Amino acid sequence: MTSANAAGREKKKKDKWEEPEHFGQTNRIIMRNYQILKPLCNEKGYPVSNGKLRDEGFEFDL
């Protein structure tokens, strides 16, 4: 039975991919920007100024 457990552990190691840190940072920035945009966008589609986005904490540089 231990060989099955060892094989399972090896499979989990291969399945678990460690993403580079900049991937995680980019994902966090995108999600934060999305959370900022959600309440600012409305059904009428009025544009939102860059200044307003900047004030809310929107990140333009990825």
C-alpha positions in Angstrom: 0.0 0.0 0.0 2.9 2.4 0.6 3.7 2.5 -3.1 0.2 3.7 -3.9 0.6 6.5 -1.3 4.1 7.4 -2.7 2.7 7.5 -6.2 -0.2 9.7 -5.0 2.3 12.1 -3.4 4.4 12.3 -6.6 1.3 13.0 -8.6 0.3 15.8 -6.2 3.8 17.3 -6.5 3.5 17.3 -10.3 -0.1 18.7 -10.2 0.8 21.5 -7.8 2.5 24.1 -9.9 4.3 26.9 -8.1 3.6 30.0 -10.1 6.3 32.7 -10.3 5.7 35.6 -7.9 5.0 38.1 -10.7 2.1 36.0 -11.9 0.5 36.2 -8.5 1.2 40.0 -8.3 -0.4 40.5 -11.7 -3.5 38.5 -10.8 -3.9 40.5 -7.5 -3.6 43.8 -9.5 -6.2 42.7 -12.0 -8.6 41.5 -9.3 -8.2 44.8 -7.4 -8.7 46.8 -10.6 -11.8 44.8 -11.3 -13.2 45.5 -7.8 -12.6 49.2 -8.4 -14.3 49.2 -11.8 -17.3 47.2 -10.8 -19.1 50.0 -8.8 -17.9 52.7 -11.2 -19.4 51.1 -14.3 -23.0 51.5 -14.8 -25.6 50.4 -17.3 -25.5 53.8 -19.2 -21.9 53.3 -20.0 -20.6 56.8 -18.9 -16.8 57.0 -19.2 -14.8 57.2 -16.0 -11.9 59.6 -15.9 -8.3 58.4 -15.3 -8.2 60.8 -12.3 -11.2 59.1 -10.7 -9.7 55.7 -11.3 -6.3 56.8 -9.8 -8.1 58.3 -6.7 -9.8 54.9 -6.2 -6.4 53.1 -6.4 -6.6 51.7 -9.9 -3.2 50.5 -11.1 -2.4 51.3 -14.7 1.1 49.9 -14.8 1.3 46.1 -14.7 
